[in-house]
Amino acid sequence: MKFDQLQAYIDSLVPARPQELVEMEAYAEKHDFPIIGPATGYLCYQVARMIKARNIFELGSGYGYSTAWFAAAVKENGGGTVHHVVWDEALSRRAKMHLANLGLDGFVQYHVGEAVATLCAYTGPFDLIFNDIDKEDYPSSLPIIKEKLRPGGVMVIDNMLWYGRIFKEKDKSASTEGVRLATKALVSDPDWIVTLSPIRDGVLVACKK
């Protein structure tokens, strides 16, 4: 079985989604915009429901696709806040439009700025932190995330297989090394319970003890 076949099969198991989410997926494909995709989105939703997350912080939110999955979970968990953070004002506006159309806008707080710096401005603790920033910044973000999560809280990190670049020994780029270093740091830290799933581009789920 080829990797693309496997991913398509996993995506096919995700329950039917609101039309707005489907349109967001189509936009990403048409414009080659990186989103987490249906299977990863559903995993994020599942984890947030399992830990009854009501206070979620996203480090890197794009135009709100991942935010929508988290906000749906927060809504069903009884209410709360998902912090949506992007550098770009236009992306923030697009996210507001999509989330309003989904009826989830009331569960989202929007920020335009650097993600980790924005997280530092909040005391927390958070139930779940989603990490999808520039990969070279993954290692330096981990201590801050660890500080801001509650015990039993979960960190979800995207792109931890980094399109196979982590397997190329000659690839010493800052982004690839960032993924490698963050992975090593997490699996060697006894304060985390860590699993790396090969869904899409690799999703790491880490529970803070």
MARVOMI-879392 format. One record per residue: residue in three letters; x, y, z of N, C-alpha, C, O in turn. Coordinates in steps of 0.02 Angstrom, whole numbers, padded with zeros to 5 digits, always signed. Layout:
// residues N
ALAXYZXYZXYZXYZ...
// end
This chain:
// residues 209
MET+00042-00059+00000+00000+00000+00000+00044+00063+00000+00091+00069+00040LYS+00029+00109-00045+00067+00170-00049+00045+00219+00005-00012+00215+00030PHE+00090+00265+00022+00076+00313+00076+00014+00355+00059-00028+00365+00103ASP+00008+00378-00003-00049+00419-00021-00114+00380-00015-00166+00408+00005GLN-00112+00315-00032-00172+00273-00024-00191+00267+00049-00250+00270+00066LEU-00141+00259+00092-00154+00252+00163-00186+00316+00191-00235+00313+00228GLN-00158+00373+00173-00184+00436+00198-00255+00449+00172-00298+00474+00209ALA-00267+00433+00110-00334+00441+00082-00384+00397+00118-00441+00418+00131TYR-00363+00336+00134-00407+00290+00170-00423+00317+00240-00480+00315+00262ILE-00371+00342+00275-00382+00370+00342-00428+00430+00339-00473+00437+00381ASP-00418+00474+00289-00462+00532+00281-00534+00510+00268-00582+00542+00290SER-00542+00455+00231-00610+00432+00214-00649+00408+00275-00710+00403+00272LEU-00614+00393+00329-00647+00370+00390-00673+00426+00434-00710+00414+00482VAL-00653+00488+00418-00676+00546+00456-00750+00557+00441-00769+00558+00382PRO-00791+00567+00492-00863+00579+00480-00875+00640+00435-00832+00683+00428ALA-00934+00642+00407-00953+00698+00364-00944+00764+00401-00961+00769+00461ARG-00919+00814+00366-00903+00878+00397-00950+00933+00371-00978+00926+00317PRO-00957+00986+00409-00997+01043+00385-00970+01068+00318-00910+01065+00305GLN-01015+01093+00277-00996+01116+00210-00941+01170+00214-00898+01173+00170GLU-00944+01211+00265-00893+01264+00272-00823+01234+00279-00776+01259+00250LEU-00817+01180+00318-00752+01147+00326-00730+01116+00260-00671+01119+00242VAL-00777+01086+00224-00761+01057+00158-00735+01111+00111-00687+01100+00074GLU-00767+01169+00112-00745+01224+00069-00676+01250+00091-00636+01270+00048MET-00661+01249+00155-00595+01269+00179-00542+01219+00154-00487+01240+00137GLU-00559+01156+00152-00513+01105+00127-00501+01115+00052-00445+01108+00028ALA-00555+01131+00015-00548+01142-00057-00505+01203-00071-00465+01203-00118TYR-00514+01255-00031-00473+01316-00039-00399+01300-00028-00356+01323-00065ALA-00385+01261+00023-00316+01242+00038-00284+01204-00020-00227+01216-00037GLU-00323+01159-00049-00296+01119-00104-00285+01163-00166-00234+01157-00200LYS-00332+01207-00180-00327+01249-00239-00269+01298-00233-00235+01312-00283HIS-00257+01325-00173-00206+01377-00164-00142+01350-00132-00098+01388-00113ASP-00138+01284-00125-00079+01252-00096-00063+01282-00027-00006+01296-00011PHE-00116+01291+00012-00108+01318+00080-00105+01260+00130-00148+01217+00129PRO-00055+01259+00172-00047+01202+00218-00097+01203+00276-00094+01246+00320ILE-00143+01155+00275-00188+01145+00332-00176+01075+00359-00144+01034+00326ILE-00202+01061+00418-00189+00995+00449-00229+00939+00417-00211+00880+00426GLY-00282+00954+00381-00320+00903+00346-00371+00869+00390-00369+00876+00451PRO-00417+00831+00360-00473+00802+00397-00453+00754+00453-00478+00759+00509ALA-00408+00707+00439-00391+00656+00489-00356+00688+00549-00371+00671+00606THR-00309+00733+00536-00275+00767+00591-00324+00812+00629-00322+00816+00690GLY-00367+00846+00592-00417+00888+00624-00462+00848+00670-00478+00869+00726TYR-00483+00789+00646-00527+00747+00687-00490+00720+00748-00520+00713+00801LEU-00426+00705+00740-00386+00683+00797-00381+00739+00849-00388+00727+00909CYS-00370+00800+00826-00367+00857+00872-00434+00866+00909-00435+00877+00970TYR-00488+00860+00872-00555+00863+00902-00564+00808+00953-00589+00820+01008GLN-00544+00747+00936-00552+00690+00981-00513+00700+01046-00539+00689+01100VAL-00450+00720+01039-00408+00731+01099-00439+00785+01143-00442+00777+01204ALA-00460+00840+01112-00490+00894+01151-00553+00872+01187-00566+00892+01244ARG-00594+00829+01155-00653+00803+01188-00634+00756+01245-00665+00757+01298MET-00584+00714+01234-00564+00664+01283-00540+00696+01348-00555+00671+01403ILE-00504+00752+01343-00478+00784+01403-00524+00841+01427-00507+00878+01473LYS-00582+00847+01393-00632+00898+01411-00601+00968+01410-00613+01009+01454ALA-00562+00981+01358-00528+01045+01352-00577+01103+01343-00623+01100+01303ARG-00565+01156+01381-00605+01216+01375-00563+01278+01367-00589+01333+01356ASN-00497+01270+01371-00451+01326+01364-00393+01303+01320-00348+01269+01343ILE-00395+01322+01256-00348+01296+01206-00310+01354+01175-00338+01408+01162PHE-00246+01343+01163-00205+01394+01131-00172+01364+01069-00139+01312+01073GLU-00180+01398+01012-00149+01377+00950-00089+01421+00934-00094+01482+00931LEU-00032+01389+00924+00027+01424+00900+00032+01413+00825+00059+01363+00801GLY+00005+01460+00787+00001+01453+00715-00067+01424+00695-00079+01364+00702SER-00111+01468+00670-00181+01448+00660-00205+01453+00589-00261+01432+00574GLY-00164+01481+00544-00186+01487+00474-00251+01526+00469-00262+01574+00506TYR-00294+01504+00423-00359+01538+00415-00414+01503+00453-00473+01509+00436GLY-00395+01466+00505-00446+01443+00552-00468+01371+00545-00516+01351+00579TYR-00435+01332+00502-00459+01263+00492-00449+01222+00556-00497+01190+00580SER-00389+01222+00584-00378+01185+00646-00419+01216+00703-00444+01180+00746THR-00426+01282+00702-00465+01316+00753-00537+01291+00754-00567+01283+00808ALA-00564+01277+00696-00633+01253+00691-00642+01187+00727-00692+01177+00763TRP-00594+01141+00719-00598+01076+00753-00594+01086+00828-00633+01055+00865PHE-00549+01127+00851-00541+01139+00923-00602+01175+00951-00626+01158+01005ALA-00628+01224+00915-00685+01262+00939-00748+01218+00944-00788+01226+00989ALA-00755+01171+00896-00812+01125+00900-00807+01083+00963-00858+01070+00996ALA-00747+01061+00980-00738+01021+01041-00752+01062+01103-00786+01039+01149VAL-00727+01124+01104-00739+01167+01162-00813+01180+01171-00838+01179+01227LYS-00848+01192+01117-00920+01203+01120-00955+01143+01151-00998+01150+01194GLU-00937+01084+01128-00969+01023+01153-00946+01005+01223-00979+00967+01258ASN-00889+01033+01244-00866+01022+01313-00897+01070+01363-00882+01067+01423GLY-00941+01112+01339-00976+01157+01385-00957+01230+01379-00981+01272+01417GLY-00912+01245+01332-00892+01315+01321-00822+01328+01344-00793+01291+01384GLY-00794+01382+01319-00726+01401+01335-00697+01444+01279-00734+01477+01243THR-00631+01442+01272-00597+01486+01225-00542+01450+01188-00502+01413+01217VAL-00539+01461+01122-00483+01440+01081-00447+01504+01059-00478+01548+01029HIS-00383+01509+01073-00344+01567+01052-00315+01554+00982-00274+01508+00973HIS-00336+01593+00935-00313+01588+00865-00260+01641+00854-00272+01700+00864VAL-00200+01620+00833-00144+01667+00827-00112+01660+00758-00091+01605+00738VAL-00108+01715+00721-00072+01717+00658-00036+01784+00652-00053+01832+00687TRP+00015+01786+00609+00051+01848+00596+00009+01895+00552+00014+01956+00558ASP-00032+01867+00508-00061+01903+00453-00133+01924+00467-00175+01882+00484GLU-00147+01988+00461-00214+02014+00474-00265+01986+00426-00323+01974+00445ALA-00246+01975+00363-00293+01948+00314-00313+01877+00332-00371+01859+00324LEU-00266+01837+00356-00283+01769+00378-00330+01771+00438-00376+01731+00443SER-00318+01817+00483-00362+01824+00541-00433+01842+00519-00481+01815+00547ARG-00439+01887+00471-00506+01905+00447-00540+01846+00413-00600+01835+00423ARG-00503+01808+00374-00532+01750+00341-00554+01699+00393-00607+01668+00386ALA-00513+01690+00444-00532+01643+00498-00597+01664+00532-00640+01623+00545LYS-00604+01728+00545-00665+01754+00577-00726+01739+00534-00778+01720+00560MET-00718+01748+00468-00773+01734+00423-00794+01661+00426-00853+01645+00434HIS-00744+01616+00419-00760+01544+00419-00790+01522+00485-00839+01485+00486LEU-00762+01544+00540-00786+01521+00605-00854+01550+00621-00894+01518+00655ALA-00867+01610+00597-00935+01638+00606-00985+01598+00566-01040+01584+00590ASN-00967+01578+00505-01011+01537+00464-01025+01469+00495-01077+01439+00485LEU-00976+01445+00534-00984+01380+00568-01021+01387+00635-01035+01337+00667GLY-01035+01448+00655-01067+01459+00719-01021+01450+00778-01043+01436+00834LEU-00956+01457+00766-00906+01445+00818-00868+01508+00838-00823+01505+00881ASP-00885+01564+00808-00847+01625+00819-00846+01646+00893-00798+01676+00916GLY-00899+01630+00929-00905+01650+00999-00858+01613+01046-00851+01631+01104PHE-00826+01561+01020-00780+01521+01062-00707+01536+01046-00662+01501+01071VAL-00695+01586+01004-00627+01600+00980-00606+01671+00999-00644+01719+00991GLN-00544+01677+01022-00513+01742+01033-00456+01749+00982-00413+01705+00977TYR-00457+01804+00944-00411+01812+00889-00352+01857+00908-00360+01908+00942HIS-00293+01837+00886-00232+01876+00898-00193+01881+00833-00189+01832+00795VAL-00164+01938+00820-00119+01947+00763-00051+01963+00793-00042+02016+00824GLY-00003+01919+00783+00063+01930+00811+00104+01866+00811+00082+01815+00785GLU+00162+01869+00841+00205+01811+00845+00176+01763+00898+00158+01784+00952ALA+00172+01699+00880+00132+01652+00919+00160+01641+00990+00122+01646+01038VAL+00224+01626+00996+00252+01610+01061+00251+01671+01107+00236+01665+01166ALA+00266+01729+01079+00263+01790+01118+00192+01803+01143+00183+01826+01199THR+00143+01788+01102+00073+01796+01122+00056+01748+01178+00022+01766+01226LEU+00079+01686+01172+00068+01637+01226+00099+01660+01291+00069+01652+01344CYS+00158+01689+01288+00192+01713+01348+00152+01766+01385+00161+01775+01446ALA+00109+01801+01350+00070+01854+01381+00012+01828+01422-00021+01866+01458TYR+00000+01762+01419-00056+01732+01455-00029+01684+01508+00018+01647+01497THR-00060+01687+01567-00036+01645+01622-00059+01573+01615-00026+01527+01639GLY-00117+01562+01583-00144+01494+01580-00173+01476+01647-00197+01520+01683PRO-00172+01411+01667-00146+01357+01625-00195+01337+01571-00256+01347+01579PHE-00169+01309+01517-00210+01286+01462-00220+01210+01465-00177+01174+01490ASP-00276+01188+01439-00290+01116+01435-00253+01084+01376-00231+01027+01380LEU-00247+01122+01322-00217+01095+01261-00182+01152+01224-00209+01207+01218ILE-00122+01139+01200-00086+01187+01158-00066+01152+01094-00036+01099+01094PHE-00085+01183+01039-00069+01157+00972-00010+01196+00944-00010+01258+00945ASN+00040+01160+00920+00103+01191+00898+00114+01179+00824+00127+01123+00803ASP+00109+01232+00785+00120+01227+00712+00156+01290+00688+00136+01319+00637ILE+00208+01309+00724+00247+01369+00706+00303+01350+00658+00306+01293+00636ASP+00348+01397+00643+00407+01380+00603+00446+01325+00638+00458+01328+00698LYS+00467+01276+00599+00495+01215+00630+00560+01227+00666+00577+01192+00714GLU+00598+01276+00643+00661+01291+00678+00649+01318+00748+00694+01318+00790ASP+00588+01341+00761+00571+01368+00827+00539+01316+00872+00523+01331+00930TYR+00528+01256+00848+00497+01204+00890+00535+01193+00955+00505+01194+01009PRO+00602+01182+00953+00637+01167+01016+00631+01221+01069+00618+01206+01127SER+00639+01284+01049+00637+01338+01098+00566+01350+01125+00559+01380+01178SER+00515+01327+01089+00446+01337+01112+00426+01287+01167+00380+01300+01205LEU+00461+01231+01171+00439+01177+01215+00439+01196+01289+00389+01181+01323PRO+00490+01228+01316+00487+01246+01387+00430+01293+01404+00400+01288+01458ILE+00414+01339+01358+00360+01386+01370+00293+01349+01369+00250+01361+01412ILE+00284+01305+01321+00223+01266+01317+00214+01224+01380+00160+01220+01408LYS+00268+01192+01401+00266+01150+01461+00244+01190+01522+00206+01166+01564GLU+00269+01251+01527+00251+01294+01583+00178+01314+01581+00146+01321+01634LYS+00151+01324+01522+00083+01350+01515+00028+01296+01518-00030+01312+01527LEU+00047+01233+01509-00001+01178+01511-00016+01157+01583+00029+01159+01625ARG-00077+01138+01596-00094+01109+01661-00069+01037+01664-00059+01006+01611PRO-00059+01009+01723-00045+00937+01728-00102+00897+01697-00160+00911+01710GLY-00086+00849+01656-00136+00813+01619-00156+00846+01554-00195+00819+01515GLY-00129+00906+01542-00142+00941+01480-00103+00909+01422-00057+00869+01433VAL-00122+00927+01362-00094+00895+01302-00066+00947+01254-00096+01000+01243MET-00008+00930+01227+00019+00969+01171+00014+00926+01108+00030+00867+01108VAL-00009+00957+01054-00012+00925+00989+00034+00963+00942+00028+01024+00935ILE+00080+00927+00909+00128+00960+00863+00120+00930+00794+00119+00869+00785ASP+00114+00973+00744+00106+00951+00675+00174+00947+00640+00223+00977+00662ASN+00175+00911+00584+00233+00907+00538+00295+00875+00570+00351+00895+00556MET+00284+00825+00612+00341+00795+00646+00376+00740+00605+00425+00711+00628LEU+00350+00726+00546+00387+00685+00497+00419+00729+00444+00463+00708+00406TRP+00395+00790+00440+00423+00844+00398+00436+00820+00327+00490+00830+00298TYR+00384+00788+00299+00384+00766+00229+00445+00722+00214+00471+00722+00158GLY+00466+00684+00263+00521+00636+00254+00590+00667+00260+00640+00631+00255ARG+00594+00732+00270+00660+00764+00272+00701+00742+00332+00763+00743+00330ILE+00667+00722+00386+00704+00701+00446+00745+00638+00434+00791+00624+00471PHE+00728+00600+00381+00764+00538+00365+00824+00550+00320+00864+00504+00308LYS+00831+00611+00295+00886+00627+00250+00944+00654+00291+00943+00711+00313GLU+00995+00613+00300+01051+00631+00344+01086+00695+00322+01112+00731+00364LYS+01087+00709+00258+01121+00768+00233+01081+00832+00243+01107+00887+00234ASP+01018+00825+00260+00976+00884+00271+00989+00911+00341+00965+00884+00390LYS+01027+00965+00344+01043+00997+00407+01012+01067+00411+01036+01110+00449SER+00959+01077+00373+00926+01142+00373+00897+01156+00443+00885+01110+00482ALA+00887+01220+00457+00862+01240+00523+00794+01209+00539+00781+01189+00595SER+00751+01206+00489+00684+01178+00500+00687+01104+00514+00654+01079+00560THR+00726+01067+00475+00731+00995+00485+00764+00979+00552+00741+00935+00589GLU+00817+01015+00568+00851+01005+00632+00804+01024+00690+00807+00993+00743GLY+00762+01073+00680+00715+01092+00731+00666+01036+00747+00652+01023+00806VAL+00641+01003+00696+00596+00946+00706+00633+00889+00742+00607+00860+00790ARG+00693+00874+00720+00732+00821+00751+00745+00835+00825+00735+00792+00868LEU+00768+00896+00840+00785+00914+00908+00724+00914+00954+00727+00892+01011ALA+00668+00939+00928+00607+00941+00968+00583+00870+00984+00561+00856+01040THR+00588+00825+00935+00567+00756+00946+00611+00724+01000+00585+00692+01046LYS+00676+00732+00994+00722+00703+01043+00710+00731+01112+00710+00694+01162ALA+00699+00796+01116+00688+00828+01181+00625+00801+01215+00625+00789+01275LEU+00573+00790+01176+00510+00768+01206+00513+00694+01227+00490+00677+01282VAL+00540+00651+01185+00540+00580+01202+00590+00564+01258+00585+00512+01290SER+00637+00609+01271+00685+00598+01325+00666+00634+01390+00701+00627+01440ASP+00612+00672+01388+00590+00709+01447+00539+00667+01486+00485+00652+01459PRO+00554+00646+01548+00508+00603+01585+00443+00636+01605+00398+00603+01630ASP+00438+00702+01595+00377+00737+01613+00323+00732+01559+00267+00756+01568TRP+00340+00700+01503+00292+00694+01447+00278+00620+01432+00322+00578+01438ILE+00216+00607+01413+00197+00542+01384+00185+00556+01310+00140+00594+01292VAL+00225+00527+01266+00229+00549+01197+00214+00492+01148+00238+00436+01155THR+00173+00508+01098+00161+00463+01042+00165+00503+00977+00136+00557+00971LEU+00201+00476+00928+00203+00505+00862+00162+00462+00814+00177+00403+00804SER+00111+00491+00786+00067+00456+00739+00085+00476+00668+00096+00535+00655PRO+00088+00428+00621+00105+00445+00552+00046+00471+00511+00048+00467+00449ILE-00005+00496+00543-00060+00528+00506-00033+00589+00469+00001+00631+00498ARG-00050+00594+00406-00030+00650+00362+00046+00660+00366+00084+00618+00341ASP+00068+00715+00396+00140+00729+00398+00170+00717+00467+00223+00745+00483GLY+00137+00676+00507+00162+00660+00572+00134+00705+00626+00149+00765+00627VAL+00093+00678+00670+00063+00716+00725+00088+00688+00790+00077+00629+00806LEU+00121+00730+00830+00145+00708+00895+00097+00732+00948+00080+00791+00951VAL+00076+00685+00990+00032+00701+01046+00070+00687+01110+00093+00631+01122ALA+00076+00738+01152+00114+00732+01214+00072+00755+01273+00047+00811+01274CYS+00064+00711+01322+00026+00726+01383+00075+00746+01438+00123+00709+01452LYS+00062+00802+01470+00105+00824+01525+00085+00788+01589+00027+00790+01609LYS+00132+00754+01619+00118+00716+01681+00102+00763+01739+00088+00740+01794
// end
